[in-house]
C-alpha cells in the first residue's frame, strides 16, 4: 500500500516538473522566433505554434510579438494612428 502512495506521489511530482520544464523550453523557443524575411502569415503561424505552451498571455505576449517583428513592419505599425488590437 505504501509503495502505491509513494509511486503516485512520484508520478505527480514528475508530471509537475516535466510540465514546467516544457513551459521553460517553450519560452526559450518563443524568444528565438523572429520574422526575418518571412511573410506576416508565415511568422504568425510560427509564433502561434510556439506560444501555445509558453504561458505568455496578454501584455507580455504582445510585447514579445512586437519584439520579434521585422523592424520595418514594427516601425510602420508604431506610426499608425490606430494600431491593430489583435494578431489578425
PDB file of N, CA, C and O in Angstrom:
ATOM      1  N   UNK A   1       0.820  -1.191   0.000  1.00  0.00           N
ATOM      2  CA  UNK A   1       0.000   0.000   0.000  1.00  0.00           C
ATOM      3  C   UNK A   1       0.865   1.256   0.000  1.00  0.00           C
ATOM      4  O   UNK A   1       0.609   2.197  -0.752  1.00  0.00           O
ATOM      5  N   UNK A   2       1.886   1.262   0.846  1.00  0.00           N
ATOM      6  CA  UNK A   2       2.763   2.430   0.944  1.00  0.00           C
ATOM      7  C   UNK A   2       3.492   2.689  -0.366  1.00  0.00           C
ATOM      8  O   UNK A   2       3.668   3.842  -0.760  1.00  0.00           O
ATOM      9  N   UNK A   3       3.915   1.632  -1.039  1.00  0.00           N
ATOM     10  CA  UNK A   3       4.626   1.823  -2.304  1.00  0.00           C
ATOM     11  C   UNK A   3       3.720   2.445  -3.360  1.00  0.00           C
ATOM     12  O   UNK A   3       4.185   3.196  -4.218  1.00  0.00           O
ATOM     13  N   UNK A   4       2.435   2.134  -3.299  1.00  0.00           N
ATOM     14  CA  UNK A   4       1.473   2.724  -4.229  1.00  0.00           C
ATOM     15  C   UNK A   4       1.362   4.233  -3.981  1.00  0.00           C
ATOM     16  O   UNK A   4       1.306   5.009  -4.935  1.00  0.00           O
ATOM     17  N   UNK A   5       1.329   4.647  -2.740  1.00  0.00           N
ATOM     18  CA  UNK A   5       1.251   6.067  -2.388  1.00  0.00           C
ATOM     19  C   UNK A   5       2.520   6.791  -2.838  1.00  0.00           C
ATOM     20  O   UNK A   5       2.452   7.883  -3.403  1.00  0.00           O
ATOM     21  N   UNK A   6       3.665   6.181  -2.588  1.00  0.00           N
ATOM     22  CA  UNK A   6       4.948   6.766  -2.996  1.00  0.00           C
ATOM     23  C   UNK A   6       5.014   6.861  -4.512  1.00  0.00           C
ATOM     24  O   UNK A   6       5.425   7.885  -5.058  1.00  0.00           O
ATOM     25  N   UNK A   7       4.611   5.799  -5.188  1.00  0.00           N
ATOM     26  CA  UNK A   7       4.634   5.797  -6.655  1.00  0.00           C
ATOM     27  C   UNK A   7       3.711   6.881  -7.223  1.00  0.00           C
ATOM     28  O   UNK A   7       4.066   7.569  -8.179  1.00  0.00           O
ATOM     29  N   UNK A   8       2.523   7.024  -6.624  1.00  0.00           N
ATOM     30  CA  UNK A   8       1.580   8.053  -7.056  1.00  0.00           C
ATOM     31  C   UNK A   8       2.182   9.453  -6.849  1.00  0.00           C
ATOM     32  O   UNK A   8       2.089  10.318  -7.720  1.00  0.00           O
ATOM     33  N   UNK A   9       2.798   9.653  -5.680  1.00  0.00           N
ATOM     34  CA  UNK A   9       3.444  10.922  -5.389  1.00  0.00           C
ATOM     35  C   UNK A   9       4.547  11.223  -6.406  1.00  0.00           C
ATOM     36  O   UNK A   9       4.627  12.336  -6.927  1.00  0.00           O
ATOM     37  N   UNK A  10       5.389  10.238  -6.685  1.00  0.00           N
ATOM     38  CA  UNK A  10       6.499  10.441  -7.629  1.00  0.00           C
ATOM     39  C   UNK A  10       5.991  10.710  -9.046  1.00  0.00           C
ATOM     40  O   UNK A  10       6.574  11.507  -9.781  1.00  0.00           O
ATOM     41  N   UNK A  11       4.920  10.049  -9.415  1.00  0.00           N
ATOM     42  CA  UNK A  11       4.319  10.275 -10.738  1.00  0.00           C
ATOM     43  C   UNK A  11       3.807  11.706 -10.855  1.00  0.00           C
ATOM     44  O   UNK A  11       4.040  12.380 -11.858  1.00  0.00           O
ATOM     45  N   UNK A  12       3.098  12.164  -9.806  1.00  0.00           N
ATOM     46  CA  UNK A  12       2.576  13.540  -9.818  1.00  0.00           C
ATOM     47  C   UNK A  12       3.709  14.558  -9.798  1.00  0.00           C
ATOM     48  O   UNK A  12       3.641  15.581 -10.479  1.00  0.00           O
ATOM     49  N   UNK A  13       4.741  14.281  -9.022  1.00  0.00           N
ATOM     50  CA  UNK A  13       5.896  15.178  -8.943  1.00  0.00           C
ATOM     51  C   UNK A  13       6.600  15.283 -10.295  1.00  0.00           C
ATOM     52  O   UNK A  13       6.933  16.378 -10.747  1.00  0.00           O
ATOM     53  N   UNK A  14       6.819  14.153 -10.923  1.00  0.00           N
ATOM     54  CA  UNK A  14       7.482  14.137 -12.233  1.00  0.00           C
ATOM     55  C   UNK A  14       6.640  14.890 -13.269  1.00  0.00           C
ATOM     56  O   UNK A  14       7.172  15.656 -14.071  1.00  0.00           O
ATOM     57  N   UNK A  15       5.332  14.665 -13.242  1.00  0.00           N
ATOM     58  CA  UNK A  15       4.447  15.349 -14.186  1.00  0.00           C
ATOM     59  C   UNK A  15       4.526  16.860 -14.002  1.00  0.00           C
ATOM     60  O   UNK A  15       4.573  17.607 -14.980  1.00  0.00           O
ATOM     61  N   UNK A  16       4.542  17.312 -12.741  1.00  0.00           N
ATOM     62  CA  UNK A  16       4.616  18.745 -12.447  1.00  0.00           C
ATOM     63  C   UNK A  16       5.923  19.343 -12.962  1.00  0.00           C
ATOM     64  O   UNK A  16       5.917  20.398 -13.597  1.00  0.00           O
ATOM     65  N   UNK A  17       7.026  18.681 -12.693  1.00  0.00           N
ATOM     66  CA  UNK A  17       8.316  19.210 -13.133  1.00  0.00           C
ATOM     67  C   UNK A  17       8.478  19.111 -14.637  1.00  0.00           C
ATOM     68  O   UNK A  17       9.061  20.003 -15.253  1.00  0.00           O
ATOM     69  N   UNK A  18       7.970  18.038 -15.245  1.00  0.00           N
ATOM     70  CA  UNK A  18       8.045  17.911 -16.707  1.00  0.00           C
ATOM     71  C   UNK A  18       7.254  19.017 -17.380  1.00  0.00           C
ATOM     72  O   UNK A  18       7.712  19.583 -18.372  1.00  0.00           O
ATOM     73  N   UNK A  19       6.078  19.337 -16.862  1.00  0.00           N
ATOM     74  CA  UNK A  19       5.264  20.377 -17.499  1.00  0.00           C
ATOM     75  C   UNK A  19       5.921  21.739 -17.334  1.00  0.00           C
ATOM     76  O   UNK A  19       5.853  22.564 -18.246  1.00  0.00           O
ATOM     77  N   UNK A  20       6.555  21.997 -16.192  1.00  0.00           N
ATOM     78  CA  UNK A  20       7.251  23.272 -16.008  1.00  0.00           C
ATOM     79  C   UNK A  20       8.473  23.342 -16.910  1.00  0.00           C
ATOM     80  O   UNK A  20       8.790  24.402 -17.450  1.00  0.00           O
ATOM     81  N   UNK A  21       9.156  22.224 -17.073  1.00  0.00           N
ATOM     82  CA  UNK A  21      10.311  22.175 -17.964  1.00  0.00           C
ATOM     83  C   UNK A  21       9.898  22.445 -19.394  1.00  0.00           C
ATOM     84  O   UNK A  21      10.582  23.159 -20.127  1.00  0.00           O
ATOM     85  N   UNK A  22       8.778  21.872 -19.784  1.00  0.00           N
ATOM     86  CA  UNK A  22       8.249  22.086 -21.128  1.00  0.00           C
ATOM     87  C   UNK A  22       7.899  23.546 -21.320  1.00  0.00           C
ATOM     88  O   UNK A  22       8.143  24.115 -22.384  1.00  0.00           O
ATOM     89  N   UNK A  23       7.327  24.154 -20.292  1.00  0.00           N
ATOM     90  CA  UNK A  23       6.963  25.575 -20.356  1.00  0.00           C
ATOM     91  C   UNK A  23       8.220  26.431 -20.533  1.00  0.00           C
ATOM     92  O   UNK A  23       8.226  27.373 -21.325  1.00  0.00           O
ATOM     93  N   UNK A  24       9.272  26.103 -19.802  1.00  0.00           N
ATOM     94  CA  UNK A  24      10.532  26.835 -19.910  1.00  0.00           C
ATOM     95  C   UNK A  24      11.113  26.699 -21.306  1.00  0.00           C
ATOM     96  O   UNK A  24      11.593  27.672 -21.887  1.00  0.00           O
ATOM     97  N   UNK A  25      11.066  25.494 -21.837  1.00  0.00           N
ATOM     98  CA  UNK A  25      11.570  25.257 -23.197  1.00  0.00           C
ATOM     99  C   UNK A  25      10.774  26.092 -24.198  1.00  0.00           C
ATOM    100  O   UNK A  25      11.351  26.680 -25.113  1.00  0.00           O
ATOM    101  N   UNK A  26       9.460  26.145 -24.028  1.00  0.00           N
ATOM    102  CA  UNK A  26       8.610  26.923 -24.938  1.00  0.00           C
ATOM    103  C   UNK A  26       8.919  28.416 -24.846  1.00  0.00           C
ATOM    104  O   UNK A  26       8.909  29.107 -25.865  1.00  0.00           O
ATOM    105  N   UNK A  27       9.190  28.920 -23.656  1.00  0.00           N
ATOM    106  CA  UNK A  27       9.533  30.338 -23.501  1.00  0.00           C
ATOM    107  C   UNK A  27      10.840  30.632 -24.227  1.00  0.00           C
ATOM    108  O   UNK A  27      10.948  31.637 -24.929  1.00  0.00           O
ATOM    109  N   UNK A  28      11.826  29.765 -24.062  1.00  0.00           N
ATOM    110  CA  UNK A  28      13.112  29.953 -24.745  1.00  0.00           C
ATOM    111  C   UNK A  28      12.912  29.884 -26.251  1.00  0.00           C
ATOM    112  O   UNK A  28      13.467  30.691 -26.997  1.00  0.00           O
ATOM    113  N   UNK A  29      12.119  28.918 -26.695  1.00  0.00           N
ATOM    114  CA  UNK A  29      11.834  28.780 -28.130  1.00  0.00           C
ATOM    115  C   UNK A  29      11.119  30.019 -28.658  1.00  0.00           C
ATOM    116  O   UNK A  29      11.400  30.479 -29.765  1.00  0.00           O
ATOM    117  N   UNK A  30      10.190  30.560 -27.864  1.00  0.00           N
ATOM    118  CA  UNK A  30       9.453  31.765 -28.255  1.00  0.00           C
ATOM    119  C   UNK A  30      10.398  32.948 -28.430  1.00  0.00           C
ATOM    120  O   UNK A  30      10.229  33.749 -29.349  1.00  0.00           O
ATOM    121  N   UNK A  31      11.379  33.057 -27.565  1.00  0.00           N
ATOM    122  CA  UNK A  31      12.329  34.168 -27.647  1.00  0.00           C
ATOM    123  C   UNK A  31      13.226  34.065 -28.875  1.00  0.00           C
ATOM    124  O   UNK A  31      13.844  35.053 -29.268  1.00  0.00           O
ATOM    125  N   UNK A  32      13.307  32.891 -29.482  1.00  0.00           N
ATOM    126  CA  UNK A  32      14.152  32.695 -30.663  1.00  0.00           C
ATOM    127  C   UNK A  32      13.403  32.938 -31.975  1.00  0.00           C
ATOM    128  O   UNK A  32      14.021  33.073 -33.030  1.00  0.00           O
ATOM    129  N   UNK A  33      12.072  32.992 -31.905  1.00  0.00           N
ATOM    130  CA  UNK A  33      11.269  33.192 -33.120  1.00  0.00           C
ATOM    131  C   UNK A  33      11.444  34.629 -33.593  1.00  0.00           C
ATOM    132  O   UNK A  33      11.277  35.569 -32.817  1.00  0.00           O
ATOM    133  N   UNK A  34      11.773  34.792 -34.841  1.00  0.00           N
ATOM    134  CA  UNK A  34      11.874  36.121 -35.444  1.00  0.00           C
ATOM    135  C   UNK A  34      11.244  36.071 -36.823  1.00  0.00           C
ATOM    136  O   UNK A  34      11.249  35.034 -37.486  1.00  0.00           O
ATOM    137  N   UNK A  35      10.710  37.183 -37.239  1.00  0.00           N
ATOM    138  CA  UNK A  35      10.083  37.217 -38.549  1.00  0.00           C
ATOM    139  C   UNK A  35      11.115  37.123 -39.659  1.00  0.00           C
ATOM    140  O   UNK A  35      10.946  36.365 -40.614  1.00  0.00           O
ATOM    141  N   UNK A  36      12.170  37.886 -39.531  1.00  0.00           N
ATOM    142  CA  UNK A  36      13.186  37.878 -40.581  1.00  0.00           C
ATOM    143  C   UNK A  36      12.573  38.229 -41.915  1.00  0.00           C
ATOM    144  O   UNK A  36      11.879  39.239 -42.033  1.00  0.00           O
ATOM    145  N   UNK A  37      12.820  37.408 -42.925  1.00  0.00           N
ATOM    146  CA  UNK A  37      12.306  37.680 -44.272  1.00  0.00           C
ATOM    147  C   UNK A  37      10.996  36.943 -44.553  1.00  0.00           C
ATOM    148  O   UNK A  37      10.501  36.976 -45.680  1.00  0.00           O
ATOM    149  N   UNK A  38      10.431  36.280 -43.546  1.00  0.00           N
ATOM    150  CA  UNK A  38       9.173  35.556 -43.751  1.00  0.00           C
ATOM    151  C   UNK A  38       8.009  36.535 -43.894  1.00  0.00           C
ATOM    152  O   UNK A  38       8.072  37.675 -43.434  1.00  0.00           O
ATOM    153  N   UNK A  39       6.963  36.067 -44.532  1.00  0.00           N
ATOM    154  CA  UNK A  39       5.749  36.880 -44.632  1.00  0.00           C
ATOM    155  C   UNK A  39       5.096  36.946 -43.259  1.00  0.00           C
ATOM    156  O   UNK A  39       5.408  36.145 -42.378  1.00  0.00           O
ATOM    157  N   UNK A  40       4.195  37.895 -43.079  1.00  0.00           N
ATOM    158  CA  UNK A  40       3.475  38.007 -41.806  1.00  0.00           C
ATOM    159  C   UNK A  40       2.702  36.728 -41.521  1.00  0.00           C
ATOM    160  O   UNK A  40       2.663  36.263 -40.382  1.00  0.00           O
ATOM    161  N   UNK A  41       2.089  36.161 -42.550  1.00  0.00           N
ATOM    162  CA  UNK A  41       1.308  34.933 -42.360  1.00  0.00           C
ATOM    163  C   UNK A  41       2.195  33.802 -41.843  1.00  0.00           C
ATOM    164  O   UNK A  41       1.823  33.101 -40.902  1.00  0.00           O
ATOM    165  N   UNK A  42       3.358  33.625 -42.451  1.00  0.00           N
ATOM    166  CA  UNK A  42       4.295  32.581 -42.014  1.00  0.00           C
ATOM    167  C   UNK A  42       4.765  32.843 -40.584  1.00  0.00           C
ATOM    168  O   UNK A  42       4.830  31.926 -39.765  1.00  0.00           O
ATOM    169  N   UNK A  43       5.090  34.097 -40.294  1.00  0.00           N
ATOM    170  CA  UNK A  43       5.560  34.459 -38.963  1.00  0.00           C
ATOM    171  C   UNK A  43       4.485  34.222 -37.907  1.00  0.00           C
ATOM    172  O   UNK A  43       4.772  33.660 -36.850  1.00  0.00           O
ATOM    173  N   UNK A  44       3.254  34.645 -38.179  1.00  0.00           N
ATOM    174  CA  UNK A  44       2.153  34.475 -37.231  1.00  0.00           C
ATOM    175  C   UNK A  44       1.892  32.995 -36.973  1.00  0.00           C
ATOM    176  O   UNK A  44       1.644  32.607 -35.831  1.00  0.00           O
ATOM    177  N   UNK A  45       1.941  32.167 -38.005  1.00  0.00           N
ATOM    178  CA  UNK A  45       1.742  30.730 -37.823  1.00  0.00           C
ATOM    179  C   UNK A  45       2.806  30.150 -36.894  1.00  0.00           C
ATOM    180  O   UNK A  45       2.481  29.396 -35.977  1.00  0.00           O
ATOM    181  N   UNK A  46       4.057  30.490 -37.119  1.00  0.00           N
ATOM    182  CA  UNK A  46       5.148  30.003 -36.282  1.00  0.00           C
ATOM    183  C   UNK A  46       5.001  30.529 -34.858  1.00  0.00           C
ATOM    184  O   UNK A  46       5.172  29.775 -33.901  1.00  0.00           O
ATOM    185  N   UNK A  47       4.689  31.798 -34.710  1.00  0.00           N
ATOM    186  CA  UNK A  47       4.525  32.411 -33.399  1.00  0.00           C
ATOM    187  C   UNK A  47       3.414  31.708 -32.616  1.00  0.00           C
ATOM    188  O   UNK A  47       3.600  31.378 -31.445  1.00  0.00           O
ATOM    189  N   UNK A  48       2.285  31.481 -33.240  1.00  0.00           N
ATOM    190  CA  UNK A  48       1.161  30.800 -32.576  1.00  0.00           C
ATOM    191  C   UNK A  48       1.534  29.376 -32.175  1.00  0.00           C
ATOM    192  O   UNK A  48       1.153  28.909 -31.102  1.00  0.00           O
ATOM    193  N   UNK A  49       2.273  28.690 -33.033  1.00  0.00           N
ATOM    194  CA  UNK A  49       2.676  27.314 -32.735  1.00  0.00           C
ATOM    195  C   UNK A  49       3.530  27.274 -31.472  1.00  0.00           C
ATOM    196  O   UNK A  49       3.317  26.435 -30.596  1.00  0.00           O
ATOM    197  N   UNK A  50       4.484  28.174 -31.385  1.00  0.00           N
ATOM    198  CA  UNK A  50       5.415  28.176 -30.263  1.00  0.00           C
ATOM    199  C   UNK A  50       4.760  28.693 -28.980  1.00  0.00           C
ATOM    200  O   UNK A  50       5.097  28.229 -27.891  1.00  0.00           O
ATOM    201  N   UNK A  51       3.847  29.629 -29.090  1.00  0.00           N
ATOM    202  CA  UNK A  51       3.266  30.277 -27.904  1.00  0.00           C
ATOM    203  C   UNK A  51       2.315  29.369 -27.123  1.00  0.00           C
ATOM    204  O   UNK A  51       2.065  29.614 -25.943  1.00  0.00           O
ATOM    205  N   UNK A  52       1.794  28.350 -27.745  1.00  0.00           N
ATOM    206  CA  UNK A  52       0.756  27.520 -27.123  1.00  0.00           C
ATOM    207  C   UNK A  52       1.053  27.117 -25.691  1.00  0.00           C
ATOM    208  O   UNK A  52       0.180  27.237 -24.832  1.00  0.00           O
ATOM    209  N   UNK A  53       2.249  26.648 -25.409  1.00  0.00           N
ATOM    210  CA  UNK A  53       2.549  26.155 -24.066  1.00  0.00           C
ATOM    211  C   UNK A  53       3.547  27.035 -23.318  1.00  0.00           C
ATOM    212  O   UNK A  53       4.152  26.596 -22.339  1.00  0.00           O
ATOM    213  N   UNK A  54       3.720  28.258 -23.767  1.00  0.00           N
ATOM    214  CA  UNK A  54       4.718  29.128 -23.140  1.00  0.00           C
ATOM    215  C   UNK A  54       4.210  29.778 -21.850  1.00  0.00           C
ATOM    216  O   UNK A  54       5.008  30.183 -21.004  1.00  0.00           O
ATOM    217  N   UNK A  55       2.906  29.877 -21.700  1.00  0.00           N
ATOM    218  CA  UNK A  55       2.346  30.536 -20.529  1.00  0.00           C
ATOM    219  C   UNK A  55       2.229  32.047 -20.708  1.00  0.00           C
ATOM    220  O   UNK A  55       1.680  32.731 -19.844  1.00  0.00           O
ATOM    221  N   UNK A  56       2.737  32.572 -21.819  1.00  0.00           N
ATOM    222  CA  UNK A  56       2.637  34.014 -22.061  1.00  0.00           C
ATOM    223  C   UNK A  56       1.193  34.354 -22.382  1.00  0.00           C
ATOM    224  O   UNK A  56       0.523  33.647 -23.134  1.00  0.00           O
ATOM    225  N   UNK A  57       0.727  35.445 -21.800  1.00  0.00           N
ATOM    226  CA  UNK A  57      -0.627  35.920 -22.061  1.00  0.00           C
ATOM    227  C   UNK A  57      -0.619  37.442 -22.064  1.00  0.00           C
ATOM    228  O   UNK A  57       0.257  38.088 -21.488  1.00  0.00           O
ATOM    229  N   UNK A  58      -1.611  37.980 -22.721  1.00  0.00           N
ATOM    230  CA  UNK A  58      -1.878  39.406 -22.705  1.00  0.00           C
ATOM    231  C   UNK A  58      -0.652  40.271 -23.013  1.00  0.00           C
ATOM    232  O   UNK A  58      -0.010  40.081 -24.046  1.00  0.00           O
ATOM    233  N   UNK A  59      -0.327  41.206 -22.138  1.00  0.00           N
ATOM    234  CA  UNK A  59       0.713  42.212 -22.412  1.00  0.00           C
ATOM    235  C   UNK A  59       2.086  41.599 -22.718  1.00  0.00           C
ATOM    236  O   UNK A  59       2.706  41.987 -23.708  1.00  0.00           O
ATOM    237  N   UNK A  60       2.583  40.655 -21.904  1.00  0.00           N
ATOM    238  CA  UNK A  60       3.898  40.079 -22.229  1.00  0.00           C
ATOM    239  C   UNK A  60       3.915  39.407 -23.610  1.00  0.00           C
ATOM    240  O   UNK A  60       4.921  39.449 -24.318  1.00  0.00           O
ATOM    241  N   UNK A  61       2.799  38.795 -23.974  1.00  0.00           N
ATOM    242  CA  UNK A  61       2.709  38.144 -25.278  1.00  0.00           C
ATOM    243  C   UNK A  61       2.739  39.181 -26.401  1.00  0.00           C
ATOM    244  O   UNK A  61       3.396  38.973 -27.422  1.00  0.00           O
ATOM    245  N   UNK A  62       2.045  40.272 -26.217  1.00  0.00           N
ATOM    246  CA  UNK A  62       2.033  41.346 -27.215  1.00  0.00           C
ATOM    247  C   UNK A  62       3.430  41.931 -27.376  1.00  0.00           C
ATOM    248  O   UNK A  62       3.895  42.152 -28.495  1.00  0.00           O
ATOM    249  N   UNK A  63       4.094  42.179 -26.256  1.00  0.00           N
ATOM    250  CA  UNK A  63       5.449  42.743 -26.305  1.00  0.00           C
ATOM    251  C   UNK A  63       6.422  41.789 -27.000  1.00  0.00           C
ATOM    252  O   UNK A  63       7.275  42.225 -27.772  1.00  0.00           O
ATOM    253  N   UNK A  64       6.296  40.511 -26.731  1.00  0.00           N
ATOM    254  CA  UNK A  64       7.157  39.513 -27.366  1.00  0.00           C
ATOM    255  C   UNK A  64       6.907  39.486 -28.873  1.00  0.00           C
ATOM    256  O   UNK A  64       7.848  39.412 -29.664  1.00  0.00           O
ATOM    257  N   UNK A  65       5.640  39.545 -29.263  1.00  0.00           N
ATOM    258  CA  UNK A  65       5.292  39.544 -30.680  1.00  0.00           C
ATOM    259  C   UNK A  65       5.906  40.753 -31.388  1.00  0.00           C
ATOM    260  O   UNK A  65       6.511  40.615 -32.451  1.00  0.00           O
ATOM    261  N   UNK A  66       5.748  41.926 -30.796  1.00  0.00           N
ATOM    262  CA  UNK A  66       6.293  43.146 -31.412  1.00  0.00           C
ATOM    263  C   UNK A  66       7.815  43.095 -31.499  1.00  0.00           C
ATOM    264  O   UNK A  66       8.396  43.534 -32.492  1.00  0.00           O
ATOM    265  N   UNK A  67       8.452  42.569 -30.481  1.00  0.00           N
ATOM    266  CA  UNK A  67       9.914  42.488 -30.460  1.00  0.00           C
ATOM    267  C   UNK A  67      10.442  41.620 -31.598  1.00  0.00           C
ATOM    268  O   UNK A  67      11.528  41.868 -32.123  1.00  0.00           O
ATOM    269  N   UNK A  68       9.680  40.614 -31.974  1.00  0.00           N
ATOM    270  CA  UNK A  68      10.134  39.648 -32.968  1.00  0.00           C
ATOM    271  C   UNK A  68       9.773  40.028 -34.404  1.00  0.00           C
ATOM    272  O   UNK A  68      10.202  39.369 -35.352  1.00  0.00           O
ATOM    273  N   UNK A  69       8.991  41.083 -34.559  1.00  0.00           N
ATOM    274  CA  UNK A  69       8.618  41.535 -35.902  1.00  0.00           C
ATOM    275  C   UNK A  69       9.819  42.104 -36.649  1.00  0.00           C
ATOM    276  O   UNK A  69      10.782  42.580 -36.048  1.00  0.00           O
ATOM    277  N   UNK A  70       9.738  42.042 -37.933  1.00  0.00           N
ATOM    278  CA  UNK A  70      10.687  42.707 -38.813  1.00  0.00           C
ATOM    279  C   UNK A  70      10.689  44.184 -38.432  1.00  0.00           C
ATOM    280  O   UNK A  70       9.620  44.771 -38.269  1.00  0.00           O
ATOM    281  N   UNK A  71      11.850  44.793 -38.286  1.00  0.00           N
ATOM    282  CA  UNK A  71      11.940  46.177 -37.785  1.00  0.00           C
ATOM    283  C   UNK A  71      11.177  47.174 -38.660  1.00  0.00           C
ATOM    284  O   UNK A  71      10.603  48.130 -38.139  1.00  0.00           O
ATOM    285  N   UNK A  72      11.159  46.969 -39.967  1.00  0.00           N
ATOM    286  CA  UNK A  72      10.439  47.862 -40.867  1.00  0.00           C
ATOM    287  C   UNK A  72       8.936  47.809 -40.577  1.00  0.00           C
ATOM    288  O   UNK A  72       8.278  48.845 -40.479  1.00  0.00           O
ATOM    289  N   UNK A  73       8.407  46.603 -40.443  1.00  0.00           N
ATOM    290  CA  UNK A  73       6.979  46.441 -40.172  1.00  0.00           C
ATOM    291  C   UNK A  73       6.646  46.975 -38.779  1.00  0.00           C
ATOM    292  O   UNK A  73       5.622  47.634 -38.596  1.00  0.00           O
ATOM    293  N   UNK A  74       7.492  46.701 -37.810  1.00  0.00           N
ATOM    294  CA  UNK A  74       7.271  47.199 -36.448  1.00  0.00           C
ATOM    295  C   UNK A  74       7.181  48.723 -36.442  1.00  0.00           C
ATOM    296  O   UNK A  74       6.310  49.296 -35.788  1.00  0.00           O
ATOM    297  N   UNK A  75       8.086  49.376 -37.174  1.00  0.00           N
ATOM    298  CA  UNK A  75       8.087  50.837 -37.249  1.00  0.00           C
ATOM    299  C   UNK A  75       6.799  51.353 -37.894  1.00  0.00           C
ATOM    300  O   UNK A  75       6.200  52.314 -37.410  1.00  0.00           O
ATOM    301  N   UNK A  76       6.381  50.715 -38.980  1.00  0.00           N
ATOM    302  CA  UNK A  76       5.147  51.135 -39.662  1.00  0.00           C
ATOM    303  C   UNK A  76       3.928  50.984 -38.748  1.00  0.00           C
ATOM    304  O   UNK A  76       3.045  51.842 -38.745  1.00  0.00           O
ATOM    305  N   UNK A  77       3.879  49.896 -37.972  1.00  0.00           N
ATOM    306  CA  UNK A  77       2.764  49.697 -37.050  1.00  0.00           C
ATOM    307  C   UNK A  77       2.753  50.765 -35.959  1.00  0.00           C
ATOM    308  O   UNK A  77       1.690  51.235 -35.555  1.00  0.00           O
ATOM    309  N   UNK A  78       3.930  51.142 -35.490  1.00  0.00           N
ATOM    310  CA  UNK A  78       4.022  52.162 -34.446  1.00  0.00           C
ATOM    311  C   UNK A  78       3.592  53.533 -34.962  1.00  0.00           C
ATOM    312  O   UNK A  78       3.134  54.370 -34.184  1.00  0.00           O
ATOM    313  N   UNK A  79       3.733  53.765 -36.246  1.00  0.00           N
ATOM    314  CA  UNK A  79       3.371  55.050 -36.835  1.00  0.00           C
ATOM    315  C   UNK A  79       1.877  55.174 -37.120  1.00  0.00           C
ATOM    316  O   UNK A  79       1.390  56.274 -37.381  1.00  0.00           O
ATOM    317  N   UNK A  80       1.146  54.064 -37.072  1.00  0.00           N
ATOM    318  CA  UNK A  80      -0.292  54.097 -37.365  1.00  0.00           C
ATOM    319  C   UNK A  80      -1.048  54.894 -36.311  1.00  0.00           C
ATOM    320  O   UNK A  80      -0.727  54.851 -35.124  1.00  0.00           O
ATOM    321  N   UNK A  81      -2.039  55.608 -36.765  1.00  0.00           N
ATOM    322  CA  UNK A  81      -2.875  56.366 -35.850  1.00  0.00           C
ATOM    323  C   UNK A  81      -3.702  55.418 -34.980  1.00  0.00           C
ATOM    324  O   UNK A  81      -3.905  55.670 -33.792  1.00  0.00           O
ATOM    325  N   UNK A  82      -4.176  54.330 -35.583  1.00  0.00           N
ATOM    326  CA  UNK A  82      -4.966  53.322 -34.869  1.00  0.00           C
ATOM    327  C   UNK A  82      -4.259  51.961 -35.045  1.00  0.00           C
ATOM    328  O   UNK A  82      -4.575  51.221 -35.977  1.00  0.00           O
ATOM    329  N   UNK A  83      -3.315  51.633 -34.167  1.00  0.00           N
ATOM    330  CA  UNK A  83      -2.601  50.354 -34.311  1.00  0.00           C
ATOM    331  C   UNK A  83      -3.543  49.161 -34.142  1.00  0.00           C
ATOM    332  O   UNK A  83      -4.571  49.275 -33.474  1.00  0.00           O
ATOM    333  N   UNK A  84      -3.204  48.035 -34.732  1.00  0.00           N
ATOM    334  CA  UNK A  84      -4.052  46.838 -34.609  1.00  0.00           C
ATOM    335  C   UNK A  84      -4.228  46.431 -33.148  1.00  0.00           C
ATOM    336  O   UNK A  84      -3.324  46.602 -32.330  1.00  0.00           O
ATOM    337  N   UNK A  85      -5.383  45.900 -32.840  1.00  0.00           N
ATOM    338  CA  UNK A  85      -5.679  45.482 -31.467  1.00  0.00           C
ATOM    339  C   UNK A  85      -5.523  43.978 -31.277  1.00  0.00           C
ATOM    340  O   UNK A  85      -5.565  43.495 -30.145  1.00  0.00           O
ATOM    341  N   UNK A  86      -5.344  43.226 -32.365  1.00  0.00           N
ATOM    342  CA  UNK A  86      -5.135  41.792 -32.235  1.00  0.00           C
ATOM    343  C   UNK A  86      -4.241  41.299 -33.360  1.00  0.00           C
ATOM    344  O   UNK A  86      -3.880  42.059 -34.259  1.00  0.00           O
ATOM    345  N   UNK A  87      -3.894  40.047 -33.304  1.00  0.00           N
ATOM    346  CA  UNK A  87      -2.919  39.478 -34.241  1.00  0.00           C
ATOM    347  C   UNK A  87      -3.493  39.362 -35.651  1.00  0.00           C
ATOM    348  O   UNK A  87      -2.735  39.291 -36.618  1.00  0.00           O
ATOM    349  N   UNK A  88      -4.808  39.343 -35.782  1.00  0.00           N
ATOM    350  CA  UNK A  88      -5.431  39.232 -37.105  1.00  0.00           C
ATOM    351  C   UNK A  88      -5.263  40.509 -37.877  1.00  0.00           C
ATOM    352  O   UNK A  88      -5.723  40.607 -39.015  1.00  0.00           O
TER     353      UNK A  88
END
